[in-house]
Amino acid sequence: MRRLLPTPEPVAEAGLADAYRLPPGRHLRANFVAALDGATSVAGRSGGLGSDGDRRVFRVLRALADAVLVGYGTAAAEGYRPVLADSAVGQLRSALGREPTAPVIVVSRQASLRPDDQLVTDAVAPTVLVTCAAADPGRRDALAAAGVHVLVCGEDDVDLPGALDLLAGRGLTQLVCEGGPTLFAAALAAGVVDELDLSIAPLLAGGAPGMLGTGGLPSPATTRLIQVLEEDGYLFTRYAVEAPAQPRLLD
Ligand SMILES: NC(=O)c1ccc[n+]([C@@H]2O[C@H](COP(=O)([O-])OP(=O)(O)OC[C@H]3O[C@@H](n4cnc5c(N)ncnc54)[C@H](OP(=O)(O)O)[C@@H]3O)[C@@H](O)[C@H]2O)c1
């Protein structure tokens, strides 16, 4: 892999974590892979867009995070499993001097996660469910009984800023959000996204929603490009989100 920006130079495998390291403090970064046309899935999953380099970046971002934040739709579509100590991510975390396991935080308004999901049954660092008071209390109780840490944030909808405050209070301050588009759009609109780490695949895929799904934002969020890496025609970008999407003001 090589860095194109800010300074052209090779990036050795051991240097990849440095390329994505964060300063201390609260930080929410979103990680996506997208085709040139913006599609974020092929046949309903993101794997068809990835590359070896994309998977290495994905692992590094997980290894640097206190927890993985994901919408229920993505967790279900991609067959999410817990981060385990003997996984590639777990081993990378250990090599970086971090706890080998990290919780997966699933956001679901309806508390859709099932108690027999592998995210629940196989978790070492307990899986967290972020939901709201409108979710079925029976579902919430069953998940809590199965060992899930259930956070109720908001009445009718999930209050994402409130959820992130609660998570930070538990020491989960640096999060990687792996989407999907519905969650990313909500997080951008709530002004809680600090960074977008976008892998751009040299593919034209079509037929699938982009990173924000189909709903759009009240107005564009502005970003600043801080790094570009390249390997096999894939571009691995880091953008700082400078101003969140704001409701458009009338002239
Ligand atoms: N290319 C990539 O990097 C990438 C990354 C991620 C996902 N994807 C693709 O994106 C597709 C899934 O898209 P998606 O938009 O359905 O994903 P998603 O955002 O992960 O899932 C949507 C569901 O998650 C819950 N959710 C999301 N945001 C919420 C919020 N703010 N408040 C409450 N609940 C929230 C809701 O679950 P409930 O209905 O249970 O309430 C909602 O129905 C899949 O095909 C996946 O492969 C691609």
PDBQT file of the ligand as one rigid body, heavy atoms in Angstrom, charges set to zero:
ROOT
HETATM    1  N1  LIG A 301     -20.416  -0.924   1.604  1.00  0.00    +0.000 N 
HETATM    2  C1  LIG A 301     -20.399  -0.795   2.910  1.00  0.00    +0.000 C 
HETATM    3  O1  LIG A 301     -19.381  -0.374   3.468  1.00  0.00    +0.000 OA
HETATM    4  C2  LIG A 301     -21.617  -1.153   3.714  1.00  0.00    +0.000 A 
HETATM    5  C3  LIG A 301     -21.604  -0.925   5.089  1.00  0.00    +0.000 A 
HETATM    6  C4  LIG A 301     -22.745  -1.268   5.821  1.00  0.00    +0.000 A 
HETATM    7  C5  LIG A 301     -23.854  -1.802   5.185  1.00  0.00    +0.000 A 
HETATM    8  N2  LIG A 301     -23.827  -2.006   3.860  1.00  0.00    +0.000 N 
HETATM    9  C6  LIG A 301     -24.983  -2.592   3.169  1.00  0.00    +0.000 C 
HETATM   10  O2  LIG A 301     -26.121  -1.819   3.489  1.00  0.00    +0.000 OA
HETATM   11  C7  LIG A 301     -27.278  -2.663   3.504  1.00  0.00    +0.000 C 
HETATM   12  C8  LIG A 301     -28.082  -2.440   4.777  1.00  0.00    +0.000 C 
HETATM   13  O3  LIG A 301     -28.569  -1.120   4.736  1.00  0.00    +0.000 OA
HETATM   14  P1  LIG A 301     -29.455  -0.523   5.898  1.00  0.00    +0.000 P 
HETATM   15  O4  LIG A 301     -29.642   0.920   5.648  1.00  0.00    +0.000 OA
HETATM   16  O5  LIG A 301     -30.654  -1.372   6.109  1.00  0.00    +0.000 OA
HETATM   17  O6  LIG A 301     -28.489  -0.748   7.137  1.00  0.00    +0.000 OA
HETATM   18  P2  LIG A 301     -28.559  -0.347   8.678  1.00  0.00    +0.000 P 
HETATM   19  O7  LIG A 301     -28.532   1.107   8.875  1.00  0.00    +0.000 OA
HETATM   20  O8  LIG A 301     -27.456  -1.139   9.294  1.00  0.00    +0.000 OA
HETATM   21  O9  LIG A 301     -29.912  -0.991   9.190  1.00  0.00    +0.000 OA
HETATM   22  C9  LIG A 301     -31.149  -0.358   9.215  1.00  0.00    +0.000 C 
HETATM   23  C10 LIG A 301     -31.846  -0.850  10.445  1.00  0.00    +0.000 C 
HETATM   24  O10 LIG A 301     -31.015  -0.626  11.584  1.00  0.00    +0.000 OA
HETATM   25  C11 LIG A 301     -31.736   0.026  12.606  1.00  0.00    +0.000 C 
HETATM   26  N3  LIG A 301     -31.350   1.430  12.638  1.00  0.00    +0.000 N 
HETATM   27  C12 LIG A 301     -30.484   2.059  11.805  1.00  0.00    +0.000 A 
HETATM   28  N4  LIG A 301     -30.349   3.346  12.167  1.00  0.00    +0.000 NA
HETATM   29  C13 LIG A 301     -31.167   3.538  13.223  1.00  0.00    +0.000 A 
HETATM   30  C14 LIG A 301     -31.479   4.660  14.034  1.00  0.00    +0.000 A 
HETATM   31  N5  LIG A 301     -30.910   5.848  13.839  1.00  0.00    +0.000 N 
HETATM   32  N6  LIG A 301     -32.360   4.482  15.032  1.00  0.00    +0.000 NA
HETATM   33  C15 LIG A 301     -32.925   3.293  15.245  1.00  0.00    +0.000 A 
HETATM   34  N7  LIG A 301     -32.684   2.179  14.529  1.00  0.00    +0.000 NA
HETATM   35  C16 LIG A 301     -31.803   2.306  13.514  1.00  0.00    +0.000 A 
HETATM   36  C17 LIG A 301     -33.190  -0.183  12.252  1.00  0.00    +0.000 C 
HETATM   37  O11 LIG A 301     -33.488  -1.489  12.727  1.00  0.00    +0.000 OA
HETATM   38  P3  LIG A 301     -34.917  -1.965  13.255  1.00  0.00    +0.000 P 
HETATM   39  O12 LIG A 301     -35.751  -2.079  12.008  1.00  0.00    +0.000 OA
HETATM   40  O13 LIG A 301     -34.619  -3.246  13.898  1.00  0.00    +0.000 OA
HETATM   41  O14 LIG A 301     -35.415  -0.921  14.182  1.00  0.00    +0.000 OA
HETATM   42  C18 LIG A 301     -33.142  -0.128  10.733  1.00  0.00    +0.000 C 
HETATM   43  O15 LIG A 301     -34.241  -0.774  10.129  1.00  0.00    +0.000 OA
HETATM   44  C19 LIG A 301     -26.786  -4.083   3.360  1.00  0.00    +0.000 C 
HETATM   45  O16 LIG A 301     -26.949  -4.477   2.012  1.00  0.00    +0.000 OA
HETATM   46  C20 LIG A 301     -25.301  -3.978   3.670  1.00  0.00    +0.000 C 
HETATM   47  O17 LIG A 301     -24.537  -4.942   3.014  1.00  0.00    +0.000 OA
HETATM   48  C21 LIG A 301     -22.730  -1.693   3.090  1.00  0.00    +0.000 A 
ENDROOT
TORSDOF 0
